[in-house]
């Protein structure tokens, strides 16, 4: 009998685990594995109208709805203000604690460098710097260390396309609706703040069919498979791979060497 894997996706703001790894999370959940989302800030800056306390409370409710739709078992949001994340020792210890308490087999995070949002980079640094210590019992001795270091995968965001490798490519077609609904739960971001901050003139649809197409159009690069992913999709799914929707992951520096068989054990949807 296959063991239940435990996966944690760590990002900077609520809505990012869904946007950048929501399909993969849904596939893990559908296969009976345990998935947790964690964000290192509370998302307090991401709105043009709402004040910070109102926004933080609303985004927490949105995160809970998204978790329910994706089959995510837990969603942890640190109480650090949006725009002020620094990868301090305190933040690193919070990440170590969460990875240990979740008993993670797989950790998915942002890259530790690149352009884009400074919180995203800071969250990537915090995870990168935490992982060597999750197995060392003398660090944070009140929480039992892991017996082995988890597989560390990095997800792309809008500032890291130039350094991101498609080491693993996952066909998310069968959970496309789950990912869309996970994103849809974050109305403050997808239907309010993003249209305003990007200056989109189009009106946000009221019906689900319209909103579905609105997300697919405006966040296409985080849903649709493109030519740059084809080599990886062929590697993992064979020459007949015809994935229309995909998420890809970069094998982070610091991982031990994994065979393809070991990667398939930890990322069992590869090739399905």
Beta strands, then each sheet from edge to edge (+ up, - down):
strand 1: 6-11
strand 2: 34-39
strand 3: 74-77
strand 4: 106-110
strand 5: 151-155
strand 6: 168-171
strand 7: 246-251
sheet 1: 3+ 2+ 1+ 4+ 5+ 7- 6+
end
